Amino acid sequence: MTSSAQEPATTREFVKQSSLYQEFLAEREEILKHKWLESERLGYDIGFERALLDWIRKHRESWRAARRQQVAANSAAPMSEAKK
């Protein structure tokens, strides 16, 4: 039986490896890039919340579509290589 101290670490590792968490991190990175670019353009720090809302309104849909295509292409590549 595992100790209770080891269980949370295992749970944390499981969460970190989950595709949902990986998508969250990728989206967060895009929002932070948008925040930096917009802050540079405007000459002041626009803050995370404003960047988040602006990115969702302007870029989220197209980013997610491109991300889905990338994931589909990456998952299809090993299958097509196996057929050779």
Buried (B, 14 or more C-beta within 10 A) or exposed (E): EEEEEEEEEEEEEEEEEEEEEEEEEEBEEBBBEBBEEBBEEEEEEBEEEBBBEBBBEEBBEEBEEEBEEEEEEEEEEEEEEEEE
